[in-house]
Amino acid sequence: PTKADPLDRVLLDAAAQALRDAAALAHAREADETALRRRPPRPAAATVVVGYSGGRDSTALVHAMTRLARQRGSGLREAVAVHVHHGLSRRADEWLAHCEKHAALIGARFIARHVSVQRAGRGLEAAARTARYQALADVAEEIGAEFICCAHHRDDRIETFLIQWMRGAGPEGLAAFPAARALAHDGPLLLRPFIDIPRAEIERYVAAHALDFVEDDSNDDPALLRNALRLDVIPRLDELRPGFRAAAARSADLVAEAAEALRSVAADDLAACQQGAPVGMLRLDVLSTLPTARQTWALRAWLASHGIEAVSRARLSEMLQQAHAARSDARLLVRAGDREVRRYRGLLLVKEGETGAR
């Protein structure tokens, strides 16, 4: 980009900065000597997987990342557009065909993945998101991509912040989309290069480059909460408080910083609670010495390490109460899908659920 195209610079600089930040995070992760022995040295330039739905935002991201890969010294070797076909819309085949065609026009390598969405007691949107991220992670592993990029932007983050606030979410939920996070331990980092870019600038970029994209009809349905916020509530807030979007984004950043600090404390507390315990188990005597709030965070971190997530605060509190008060080690504490958390000789452990357990 040159001085003649400041809008291009905004998006390309955001993508380049996301890569620099991600490289620093990846380096910090690899500083662990065990990780260094397990993984080969990171290449000087990265390959990234870009989630490509065919919508306006992901189209802009694929285009910007592909352009960045052509710049010497950008830190990016190749951007690979990956479309996940969920099979949930009557237009799913049409969207896949569109993405394949336009990835070729943009000059990006294209990969498609078909997934089967398993709800398993979750909402359809959450189940589809889980399947999508897993498919992106699988492709990243197959092609040796260091990072995965998604096109969430500032307005997406504000909408999610409001939705989570309405649901009574804690710091992790209110943090909405972090700029970068690990999809799994030792897995690729998920990046959101446009997290600080307003939707309007992405729209201008797409128009300036005459990029073709698909429209999801459901995005205009005001019966859906996110659409109602985007179409009605947020414009009204803009009228009441000009500049509210930038302020809300700052709030999300501050909450994200607080959540990161809490996760760090929880990781230290978890390590202390596991010291001297069999692998994967938790010592209740150490846990009980922590303040109640830190017990909750340590317990949440422990459950997450076993692949058990999305446990409500009320259930965590009940679990702690039972763990400290139960007189019988056989008492079931919580079920999560086909997993159980039980107490055994002053320890907490996770095991596969027993048939007929309630």
C-alpha positions as YAML, in Angstrom:
chain: A
units: angstrom
residues:
- id: 1
  name: PRO
  ca: [0.00, 0.00, 0.00]
- id: 2
  name: THR
  ca: [1.01, 3.64, -0.58]
- id: 3
  name: LYS
  ca: [-0.02, 6.99, 0.83]
- id: 4
  name: ALA
  ca: [-2.81, 7.00, -1.74]
- id: 5
  name: ASP
  ca: [-4.69, 4.18, -0.03]
- id: 6
  name: PRO
  ca: [-4.93, 4.86, 3.73]
- id: 7
  name: LEU
  ca: [-7.85, 2.47, 4.12]
- id: 8
  name: ASP
  ca: [-5.72, -0.37, 2.74]
- id: 9
  name: ARG
  ca: [-3.00, 0.51, 5.21]
- id: 10
  name: VAL
  ca: [-5.45, 0.31, 8.12]
- id: 11
  name: LEU
  ca: [-6.49, -3.26, 7.34]
- id: 12
  name: LEU
  ca: [-3.09, -4.51, 6.20]
- id: 13
  name: ASP
  ca: [-1.35, -2.94, 9.20]
- id: 14
  name: ALA
  ca: [-3.91, -4.58, 11.50]
- id: 15
  name: ALA
  ca: [-3.20, -7.96, 9.91]
- id: 16
  name: ALA
  ca: [0.57, -7.46, 10.12]
- id: 17
  name: GLN
  ca: [0.37, -6.37, 13.77]
- id: 18
  name: ALA
  ca: [-1.75, -9.44, 14.61]
- id: 19
  name: LEU
  ca: [0.96, -11.66, 13.14]
- id: 20
  name: ARG
  ca: [3.70, -9.88, 15.11]
- id: 21
  name: ASP
  ca: [1.73, -10.18, 18.34]
- id: 22
  name: ALA
  ca: [0.95, -13.84, 17.62]
- id: 23
  name: ALA
  ca: [4.61, -14.61, 16.91]
- id: 24
  name: ALA
  ca: [5.53, -13.11, 20.28]
- id: 25
  name: LEU
  ca: [2.86, -15.19, 22.02]
- id: 26
  name: ALA
  ca: [3.98, -18.32, 20.21]
- id: 27
  name: HIS
  ca: [7.58, -17.67, 21.18]
- id: 28
  name: ALA
  ca: [6.55, -17.33, 24.83]
- id: 29
  name: ARG
  ca: [4.69, -20.64, 24.65]
- id: 30
  name: GLU
  ca: [7.69, -22.37, 23.10]
- id: 31
  name: ALA
  ca: [10.04, -21.03, 25.79]
- id: 32
  name: ASP
  ca: [9.01, -24.06, 27.83]
- id: 33
  name: GLU
  ca: [11.90, -26.51, 27.34]
- id: 34
  name: THR
  ca: [9.50, -29.42, 27.08]
- id: 35
  name: ALA
  ca: [7.66, -27.72, 24.24]
- id: 36
  name: LEU
  ca: [10.93, -26.94, 22.49]
- id: 37
  name: ARG
  ca: [11.86, -30.62, 22.52]
- id: 38
  name: ARG
  ca: [8.46, -31.59, 21.25]
- id: 39
  name: ARG
  ca: [8.12, -29.11, 18.42]
- id: 40
  name: PRO
  ca: [10.43, -28.14, 15.55]
- id: 41
  name: PRO
  ca: [11.71, -24.56, 15.35]
- id: 42
  name: ARG
  ca: [9.13, -22.09, 14.07]
- id: 43
  name: PRO
  ca: [9.80, -20.89, 10.50]
- id: 44
  name: ALA
  ca: [10.69, -17.25, 9.90]
- id: 45
  name: ALA
  ca: [7.45, -16.70, 7.94]
- id: 46
  name: ALA
  ca: [4.12, -18.23, 8.91]
- id: 47
  name: THR
  ca: [1.39, -20.05, 7.04]
- id: 48
  name: VAL
  ca: [-2.07, -19.09, 8.29]
- id: 49
  name: VAL
  ca: [-5.50, -20.63, 7.86]
- id: 50
  name: VAL
  ca: [-8.18, -17.99, 7.25]
- id: 51
  name: GLY
  ca: [-11.78, -18.93, 8.03]
- id: 52
  name: TYR
  ca: [-13.72, -18.03, 4.86]
- id: 53
  name: SER
  ca: [-17.51, -18.12, 5.08]
- id: 54
  name: GLY
  ca: [-17.96, -16.02, 1.95]
- id: 55
  name: GLY
  ca: [-19.46, -13.10, 3.86]
- id: 56
  name: ARG
  ca: [-18.21, -9.53, 3.64]
- id: 57
  name: ASP
  ca: [-15.89, -9.67, 6.66]
- id: 58
  name: SER
  ca: [-14.14, -12.95, 5.88]
- id: 59
  name: THR
  ca: [-13.84, -11.92, 2.21]
- id: 60
  name: ALA
  ca: [-11.99, -8.76, 3.28]
- id: 61
  name: LEU
  ca: [-9.74, -10.79, 5.58]
- id: 62
  name: VAL
  ca: [-8.81, -13.36, 2.93]
- id: 63
  name: HIS
  ca: [-8.08, -10.54, 0.48]
- id: 64
  name: ALA
  ca: [-5.97, -8.55, 2.98]
- id: 65
  name: MET
  ca: [-4.01, -11.57, 4.22]
- id: 66
  name: THR
  ca: [-3.32, -12.73, 0.66]
- id: 67
  name: ARG
  ca: [-1.98, -9.29, -0.21]
- id: 68
  name: LEU
  ca: [0.12, -9.27, 2.95]
- id: 69
  name: ALA
  ca: [1.66, -12.62, 2.02]
- id: 70
  name: ARG
  ca: [2.97, -11.04, -1.18]
- id: 71
  name: GLN
  ca: [4.86, -8.36, 0.74]
- id: 72
  name: ARG
  ca: [8.50, -9.09, 1.49]
- id: 73
  name: GLY
  ca: [9.24, -9.25, 5.19]
- id: 74
  name: SER
  ca: [5.58, -9.36, 6.23]
- id: 75
  name: GLY
  ca: [6.09, -12.46, 8.38]
- id: 76
  name: LEU
  ca: [3.47, -14.27, 6.33]
- id: 77
  name: ARG
  ca: [4.35, -16.97, 3.82]
- id: 78
  name: GLU
  ca: [0.86, -18.00, 2.71]
- id: 79
  name: ALA
  ca: [-2.78, -17.38, 3.61]
- id: 80
  name: VAL
  ca: [-4.99, -20.43, 2.99]
- id: 81
  name: ALA
  ca: [-8.73, -19.80, 2.73]
- id: 82
  name: VAL
  ca: [-10.71, -22.56, 4.45]
- id: 83
  name: HIS
  ca: [-14.47, -22.84, 4.05]
- id: 84
  name: VAL
  ca: [-16.41, -24.99, 6.52]
- id: 85
  name: HIS
  ca: [-19.60, -26.46, 5.05]
- id: 86
  name: HIS
  ca: [-22.01, -27.05, 7.95]
- id: 87
  name: GLY
  ca: [-24.93, -28.20, 5.80]
- id: 88
  name: LEU
  ca: [-27.33, -26.14, 7.92]
- id: 89
  name: SER
  ca: [-28.56, -23.76, 5.21]
- id: 90
  name: ARG
  ca: [-30.29, -24.52, 1.93]
- id: 91
  name: ARG
  ca: [-27.65, -22.24, 0.37]
- id: 92
  name: ALA
  ca: [-24.66, -24.11, 1.86]
- id: 93
  name: ASP
  ca: [-23.59, -25.65, -1.47]
- id: 94
  name: GLU
  ca: [-23.98, -22.28, -3.19]
- id: 95
  name: TRP
  ca: [-21.77, -20.61, -0.58]
- id: 96
  name: LEU
  ca: [-19.08, -23.25, -0.96]
- id: 97
  name: ALA
  ca: [-19.03, -22.82, -4.75]
- id: 98
  name: HIS
  ca: [-18.84, -19.05, -4.36]
- id: 99
  name: CYS
  ca: [-15.90, -19.29, -1.94]
- id: 100
  name: GLU
  ca: [-13.95, -21.66, -4.17]
- id: 101
  name: LYS
  ca: [-14.43, -19.39, -7.17]
- id: 102
  name: HIS
  ca: [-13.55, -16.15, -5.44]
- id: 103
  name: ALA
  ca: [-10.59, -17.53, -3.51]
- id: 104
  name: ALA
  ca: [-9.12, -18.32, -6.92]
- id: 105
  name: LEU
  ca: [-9.83, -14.75, -8.10]
- id: 106
  name: ILE
  ca: [-8.18, -13.34, -4.98]
- id: 107
  name: GLY
  ca: [-5.23, -15.68, -5.45]
- id: 108
  name: ALA
  ca: [-5.59, -17.68, -2.25]
- id: 109
  name: ARG
  ca: [-5.22, -21.43, -1.91]
- id: 110
  name: PHE
  ca: [-8.65, -22.87, -1.08]
- id: 111
  name: ILE
  ca: [-9.65, -25.83, 1.09]
- id: 112
  name: ALA
  ca: [-13.20, -26.93, 1.94]
- id: 113
  name: ARG
  ca: [-14.27, -29.09, 4.85]
- id: 114
  name: HIS
  ca: [-17.68, -30.69, 5.39]
- id: 115
  name: VAL
  ca: [-18.70, -31.11, 9.03]
- id: 116
  name: SER
  ca: [-21.57, -32.74, 10.86]
- id: 117
  name: VAL
  ca: [-22.89, -30.48, 13.64]
- id: 118
  name: GLN
  ca: [-23.56, -32.44, 16.84]
- id: 119
  name: ARG
  ca: [-25.64, -30.40, 19.29]
- id: 120
  name: ALA
  ca: [-25.07, -32.64, 22.36]
- id: 121
  name: GLY
  ca: [-27.35, -30.50, 24.50]
- id: 122
  name: ARG
  ca: [-25.98, -27.19, 23.20]
- id: 123
  name: GLY
  ca: [-27.59, -24.53, 21.05]
- id: 124
  name: LEU
  ca: [-27.21, -24.91, 17.30]
- id: 125
  name: GLU
  ca: [-25.00, -21.82, 16.96]
- id: 126
  name: ALA
  ca: [-22.60, -22.99, 19.67]
- id: 127
  name: ALA
  ca: [-22.45, -26.51, 18.24]
- id: 128
  name: ALA
  ca: [-21.75, -25.16, 14.75]
- id: 129
  name: ARG
  ca: [-19.01, -22.90, 16.11]
- id: 130
  name: THR
  ca: [-17.34, -25.83, 17.87]
- id: 131
  name: ALA
  ca: [-17.44, -27.92, 14.69]
- id: 132
  name: ARG
  ca: [-16.09, -25.00, 12.65]
- id: 133
  name: TYR
  ca: [-13.13, -24.31, 14.94]
- id: 134
  name: GLN
  ca: [-12.29, -28.00, 15.07]
- id: 135
  name: ALA
  ca: [-12.30, -28.18, 11.27]
- id: 136
  name: LEU
  ca: [-10.04, -25.11, 11.03]
- id: 137
  name: ALA
  ca: [-7.67, -26.60, 13.61]
- id: 138
  name: ASP
  ca: [-7.58, -29.91, 11.72]
- id: 139
  name: VAL
  ca: [-6.68, -28.16, 8.47]
- id: 140
  name: ALA
  ca: [-4.02, -26.09, 10.24]
- id: 141
  name: GLU
  ca: [-2.42, -29.26, 11.56]
- id: 142
  name: GLU
  ca: [-2.59, -30.97, 8.16]
- id: 143
  name: ILE
  ca: [-0.89, -28.16, 6.25]
- id: 144
  name: GLY
  ca: [1.47, -27.02, 9.03]
- id: 145
  name: ALA
  ca: [-0.18, -23.64, 9.57]
- id: 146
  name: GLU
  ca: [1.00, -21.80, 12.65]
- id: 147
  name: PHE
  ca: [-2.09, -19.62, 13.09]
- id: 148
  name: ILE
  ca: [-5.82, -19.50, 12.35]
- id: 149
  name: CYS
  ca: [-7.42, -16.16, 11.51]
- id: 150
  name: CYS
  ca: [-11.09, -15.21, 11.84]
- id: 151
  name: ALA
  ca: [-12.72, -11.97, 10.72]
- id: 152
  name: HIS
  ca: [-14.47, -10.80, 13.90]
- id: 153
  name: HIS
  ca: [-14.30, -7.01, 14.14]
- id: 154
  name: ARG
  ca: [-14.98, -4.30, 16.70]
- id: 155
  name: ASP
  ca: [-18.74, -4.21, 16.14]
- id: 156
  name: ASP
  ca: [-18.97, -8.00, 16.51]
- id: 157
  name: ARG
  ca: [-17.17, -7.67, 19.82]
- id: 158
  name: ILE
  ca: [-19.53, -4.98, 21.11]
- id: 159
  name: GLU
  ca: [-22.57, -7.06, 20.14]
- id: 160
  name: THR
  ca: [-21.12, -10.08, 21.94]
- id: 161
  name: PHE
  ca: [-20.27, -7.94, 24.99]
- id: 162
  name: LEU
  ca: [-23.90, -6.80, 25.21]
- id: 163
  name: ILE
  ca: [-25.27, -10.31, 24.70]
- id: 164
  name: GLN
  ca: [-23.02, -11.72, 27.41]
- id: 165
  name: TRP
  ca: [-23.91, -8.85, 29.76]
- id: 166
  name: MET
  ca: [-27.61, -9.60, 29.24]
- id: 167
  name: ARG
  ca: [-26.91, -13.25, 30.09]
- id: 168
  name: GLY
  ca: [-25.12, -12.32, 33.32]
- id: 169
  name: ALA
  ca: [-21.73, -13.54, 32.12]
- id: 170
  name: GLY
  ca: [-18.51, -13.15, 34.10]
- id: 171
  name: PRO
  ca: [-15.20, -11.62, 32.99]
- id: 172
  name: GLU
  ca: [-14.38, -14.29, 30.39]
- id: 173
  name: GLY
  ca: [-17.75, -13.90, 28.69]
- id: 174
  name: LEU
  ca: [-17.72, -10.10, 28.85]
- id: 175
  name: ALA
  ca: [-14.22, -10.04, 27.37]
- id: 176
  name: ALA
  ca: [-15.98, -11.20, 24.19]
- id: 177
  name: PHE
  ca: [-13.51, -12.03, 21.42]
- id: 178
  name: PRO
  ca: [-9.88, -11.78, 22.55]
- id: 179
  name: ALA
  ca: [-7.42, -10.70, 19.88]
- id: 180
  name: ALA
  ca: [-5.62, -14.05, 20.20]
- id: 181
  name: ARG
  ca: [-6.15, -17.28, 22.09]
- id: 182
  name: ALA
  ca: [-5.05, -20.90, 21.94]
- id: 183
  name: LEU
  ca: [-7.70, -23.25, 20.57]
- id: 184
  name: ALA
  ca: [-6.16, -26.07, 22.58]
- id: 185
  name: HIS
  ca: [-3.03, -26.74, 24.61]
- id: 186
  name: ASP
  ca: [-0.09, -26.81, 22.22]
- id: 187
  name: GLY
  ca: [-2.50, -26.14, 19.34]
- id: 188
  name: PRO
  ca: [-2.52, -23.27, 16.83]
- id: 189
  name: LEU
  ca: [-3.31, -19.76, 17.99]
- id: 190
  name: LEU
  ca: [-6.61, -18.26, 16.88]
- id: 191
  name: LEU
  ca: [-6.12, -14.66, 15.74]
- id: 192
  name: ARG
  ca: [-8.64, -11.88, 15.07]
- id: 193
  name: PRO
  ca: [-6.70, -9.26, 13.08]
- id: 194
  name: PHE
  ca: [-9.76, -7.01, 12.64]
- id: 195
  name: ILE
  ca: [-10.75, -6.95, 16.33]
- id: 196
  name: ASP
  ca: [-10.17, -3.18, 16.53]
- id: 197
  name: ILE
  ca: [-11.52, -2.38, 13.04]
- id: 198
  name: PRO
  ca: [-15.07, -0.98, 12.79]
- id: 199
  name: ARG
  ca: [-17.50, -2.76, 10.47]
- id: 200
  name: ALA
  ca: [-17.84, 0.43, 8.40]
- id: 201
  name: GLU
  ca: [-14.15, 0.38, 7.44]
- id: 202
  name: ILE
  ca: [-14.38, -3.23, 6.32]
- id: 203
  name: GLU
  ca: [-17.41, -2.34, 4.22]
- id: 204
  name: ARG
  ca: [-15.45, 0.50, 2.62]
- id: 205
  name: TYR
  ca: [-12.50, -1.80, 1.92]
- id: 206
  name: VAL
  ca: [-14.71, -4.39, 0.22]
- id: 207
  name: ALA
  ca: [-16.38, -1.69, -1.89]
- id: 208
  name: ALA
  ca: [-13.04, -0.09, -2.83]
- id: 209
  name: HIS
  ca: [-11.72, -3.42, -4.15]
- id: 210
  name: ALA
  ca: [-15.06, -4.47, -5.69]
- id: 211
  name: LEU
  ca: [-14.98, -7.77, -3.78]
- id: 212
  name: ASP
  ca: [-17.93, -10.09, -4.28]
- id: 213
  name: PHE
  ca: [-19.43, -11.70, -1.17]
- id: 214
  name: VAL
  ca: [-22.52, -13.62, -0.09]
- id: 215
  name: GLU
  ca: [-25.28, -12.37, 2.20]
- id: 216
  name: ASP
  ca: [-26.85, -14.60, 4.84]
- id: 217
  name: ASP
  ca: [-30.57, -13.79, 4.86]
- id: 218
  name: SER
  ca: [-30.78, -14.55, 8.58]
- id: 219
  name: ASN
  ca: [-28.62, -11.49, 9.31]
- id: 220
  name: ASP
  ca: [-31.65, -9.27, 8.66]
- id: 221
  name: ASP
  ca: [-34.04, -11.14, 10.96]
- id: 222
  name: PRO
  ca: [-34.73, -8.81, 13.94]
- id: 223
  name: ALA
  ca: [-36.15, -11.76, 15.90]
- id: 224
  name: LEU
  ca: [-32.55, -12.89, 16.49]
- id: 225
  name: LEU
  ca: [-30.96, -11.10, 19.44]
- id: 226
  name: ARG
  ca: [-27.67, -10.22, 17.72]
- id: 227
  name: ASN
  ca: [-29.52, -8.75, 14.75]
- id: 228
  name: ALA
  ca: [-31.84, -6.74, 17.01]
- id: 229
  name: LEU
  ca: [-28.82, -5.29, 18.79]
- id: 230
  name: ARG
  ca: [-27.10, -4.44, 15.50]
- id: 231
  name: LEU
  ca: [-30.16, -3.01, 13.76]
- id: 232
  name: ASP
  ca: [-31.99, -1.26, 16.62]
- id: 233
  name: VAL
  ca: [-30.21, -1.08, 19.96]
- id: 234
  name: ILE
  ca: [-26.67, -0.08, 19.02]
- id: 235
  name: PRO
  ca: [-27.76, 2.71, 16.61]
- id: 236
  name: ARG
  ca: [-29.95, 4.10, 19.42]
- id: 237
  name: LEU
  ca: [-27.00, 3.97, 21.83]
- id: 238
  name: ASP
  ca: [-24.95, 5.83, 19.21]
- id: 239
  name: GLU
  ca: [-27.57, 8.57, 19.26]
- id: 240
  name: LEU
  ca: [-27.60, 8.76, 23.04]
- id: 241
  name: ARG
  ca: [-23.83, 8.62, 23.42]
- id: 242
  name: PRO
  ca: [-21.75, 9.48, 20.34]
- id: 243
  name: GLY
  ca: [-18.47, 7.59, 20.48]
- id: 244
  name: PHE
  ca: [-20.03, 4.84, 22.57]
- id: 245
  name: ARG
  ca: [-18.59, 2.09, 20.33]
- id: 246
  name: ALA
  ca: [-14.98, 3.06, 20.97]
- id: 247
  name: ALA
  ca: [-15.70, 3.34, 24.70]
- id: 248
  name: ALA
  ca: [-17.41, -0.06, 24.76]
- id: 249
  name: ALA
  ca: [-14.43, -1.60, 22.94]
- id: 250
  name: ARG
  ca: [-12.12, -0.14, 25.61]
- id: 251
  name: SER
  ca: [-14.30, -1.68, 28.31]
- id: 252
  name: ALA
  ca: [-14.06, -5.07, 26.59]
- id: 253
  name: ASP
  ca: [-10.27, -4.66, 26.48]
- id: 254
  name: LEU
  ca: [-10.14, -3.87, 30.21]
- id: 255
  name: VAL
  ca: [-12.35, -6.83, 31.07]
- id: 256
  name: ALA
  ca: [-10.16, -9.05, 28.86]
- id: 257
  name: GLU
  ca: [-7.08, -7.89, 30.78]
- id: 258
  name: ALA
  ca: [-8.81, -8.67, 34.07]
- id: 259
  name: ALA
  ca: [-9.85, -12.12, 32.79]
- id: 260
  name: GLU
  ca: [-6.28, -12.83, 31.71]
- id: 261
  name: ALA
  ca: [-4.99, -11.88, 35.15]
- id: 262
  name: LEU
  ca: [-7.57, -14.13, 36.79]
- id: 263
  name: ARG
  ca: [-6.62, -17.01, 34.50]
- id: 264
  name: SER
  ca: [-2.97, -16.54, 35.46]
- id: 265
  name: VAL
  ca: [-3.79, -16.65, 39.17]
- id: 266
  name: ALA
  ca: [-6.03, -19.67, 38.58]
- id: 267
  name: ALA
  ca: [-3.21, -21.49, 36.77]
- id: 268
  name: ASP
  ca: [-0.87, -20.92, 39.71]
- id: 269
  name: ASP
  ca: [-3.54, -22.02, 42.20]
- id: 270
  name: LEU
  ca: [-4.29, -25.10, 40.13]
- id: 271
  name: ALA
  ca: [-0.61, -26.07, 40.05]
- id: 272
  name: ALA
  ca: [-0.47, -25.76, 43.86]
- id: 273
  name: CYS
  ca: [-3.61, -27.88, 44.24]
- id: 274
  name: GLN
  ca: [-2.18, -30.60, 42.01]
- id: 275
  name: GLN
  ca: [1.26, -30.72, 43.59]
- id: 276
  name: GLY
  ca: [1.74, -34.12, 45.22]
- id: 277
  name: ALA
  ca: [-1.56, -35.46, 43.84]
- id: 278
  name: PRO
  ca: [-1.90, -38.25, 41.26]
- id: 279
  name: VAL
  ca: [-1.92, -36.95, 37.68]
- id: 280
  name: GLY
  ca: [-5.14, -35.16, 36.82]
- id: 281
  name: MET
  ca: [-6.45, -35.03, 40.40]
- id: 282
  name: LEU
  ca: [-7.00, -32.08, 42.72]
- id: 283
  name: ARG
  ca: [-6.11, -31.82, 46.43]
- id: 284
  name: LEU
  ca: [-9.05, -30.53, 48.46]
- id: 285
  name: ASP
  ca: [-6.89, -29.66, 51.47]
- id: 286
  name: VAL
  ca: [-4.94, -27.13, 49.40]
- id: 287
  name: LEU
  ca: [-8.01, -25.90, 47.53]
- id: 288
  name: SER
  ca: [-9.81, -25.16, 50.80]
- id: 289
  name: THR
  ca: [-7.07, -22.74, 51.91]
- id: 290
  name: LEU
  ca: [-7.81, -20.38, 49.00]
- id: 291
  name: PRO
  ca: [-10.36, -17.54, 49.12]
- id: 292
  name: THR
  ca: [-13.73, -18.68, 47.77]
- id: 293
  name: ALA
  ca: [-13.44, -16.75, 44.49]
- id: 294
  name: ARG
  ca: [-10.02, -18.25, 43.78]
- id: 295
  name: GLN
  ca: [-11.34, -21.73, 44.59]
- id: 296
  name: THR
  ca: [-13.99, -21.22, 41.90]
- id: 297
  name: TRP
  ca: [-11.45, -20.10, 39.30]
- id: 298
  name: ALA
  ca: [-9.03, -22.90, 40.15]
- id: 299
  name: LEU
  ca: [-11.83, -25.44, 39.90]
- id: 300
  name: ARG
  ca: [-12.93, -24.01, 36.55]
- id: 301
  name: ALA
  ca: [-9.33, -24.23, 35.27]
- id: 302
  name: TRP
  ca: [-9.07, -27.83, 36.46]
- id: 303
  name: LEU
  ca: [-12.31, -28.82, 34.73]
- id: 304
  name: ALA
  ca: [-11.17, -27.10, 31.53]
- id: 305
  name: SER
  ca: [-7.92, -29.10, 31.65]
- id: 306
  name: HIS
  ca: [-10.11, -32.21, 31.44]
- id: 307
  name: GLY
  ca: [-12.13, -30.84, 28.54]
- id: 308
  name: ILE
  ca: [-15.11, -29.87, 30.73]
- id: 309
  name: GLU
  ca: [-16.14, -26.30, 30.05]
- id: 310
  name: ALA
  ca: [-19.18, -24.05, 30.31]
- id: 311
  name: VAL
  ca: [-19.95, -25.03, 33.92]
- id: 312
  name: SER
  ca: [-22.12, -22.32, 35.47]
- id: 313
  name: ARG
  ca: [-21.07, -20.37, 38.54]
- id: 314
  name: ALA
  ca: [-23.99, -21.87, 40.47]
- id: 315
  name: ARG
  ca: [-22.88, -25.41, 39.64]
- id: 316
  name: LEU
  ca: [-19.28, -24.62, 40.54]
- id: 317
  name: SER
  ca: [-20.42, -23.24, 43.91]
- id: 318
  name: GLU
  ca: [-22.53, -26.34, 44.52]
- id: 319
  name: MET
  ca: [-19.59, -28.55, 43.55]
- id: 320
  name: LEU
  ca: [-17.30, -26.78, 46.02]
- id: 321
  name: GLN
  ca: [-19.89, -27.05, 48.77]
- id: 322
  name: GLN
  ca: [-20.32, -30.76, 48.20]
- id: 323
  name: ALA
  ca: [-16.58, -31.32, 47.88]
- id: 324
  name: HIS
  ca: [-15.89, -29.75, 51.26]
- id: 325
  name: ALA
  ca: [-18.96, -31.11, 53.08]
- id: 326
  name: ALA
  ca: [-19.56, -34.56, 51.59]
- id: 327
  name: ARG
  ca: [-19.03, -37.39, 54.05]
- id: 328
  name: SER
  ca: [-19.04, -40.08, 51.37]
- id: 329
  name: ASP
  ca: [-16.38, -40.31, 48.68]
- id: 330
  name: ALA
  ca: [-18.92, -42.03, 46.43]
- id: 331
  name: ARG
  ca: [-21.13, -38.96, 46.22]
- id: 332
  name: LEU
  ca: [-21.43, -37.63, 42.66]
- id: 333
  name: LEU
  ca: [-20.52, -33.98, 42.35]
- id: 334
  name: VAL
  ca: [-21.37, -33.12, 38.78]
- id: 335
  name: ARG
  ca: [-22.03, -34.66, 35.40]
- id: 336
  name: ALA
  ca: [-20.87, -33.01, 32.19]
- id: 337
  name: GLY
  ca: [-21.91, -34.99, 29.16]
- id: 338
  name: ASP
  ca: [-20.44, -38.45, 29.71]
- id: 339
  name: ARG
  ca: [-18.00, -37.30, 32.41]
- id: 340
  name: GLU
  ca: [-18.30, -37.27, 36.20]
- id: 341
  name: VAL
  ca: [-16.45, -35.40, 38.93]
- id: 342
  name: ARG
  ca: [-16.06, -37.40, 42.16]
- id: 343
  name: ARG
  ca: [-14.36, -37.09, 45.52]
- id: 344
  name: TYR
  ca: [-11.93, -39.80, 46.63]
- id: 345
  name: ARG
  ca: [-9.79, -39.68, 49.78]
- id: 346
  name: GLY
  ca: [-9.51, -35.92, 49.87]
- id: 347
  name: LEU
  ca: [-9.03, -35.64, 46.11]
- id: 348
  name: LEU
  ca: [-11.24, -34.62, 43.21]
- id: 349
  name: LEU
  ca: [-11.04, -36.68, 40.03]
- id: 350
  name: VAL
  ca: [-12.73, -36.86, 36.66]
- id: 351
  name: LYS
  ca: [-13.92, -40.19, 35.33]
- id: 352
  name: GLU
  ca: [-16.16, -41.53, 32.60]
- id: 353
  name: GLY
  ca: [-19.85, -41.51, 33.57]
- id: 354
  name: GLU
  ca: [-21.39, -44.71, 34.84]
- id: 355
  name: THR
  ca: [-24.44, -46.17, 33.16]
- id: 356
  name: GLY
  ca: [-27.53, -45.24, 35.08]
- id: 357
  name: ALA
  ca: [-25.81, -42.57, 37.17]
- id: 358
  name: ARG
  ca: [-27.94, -39.54, 37.98]
...
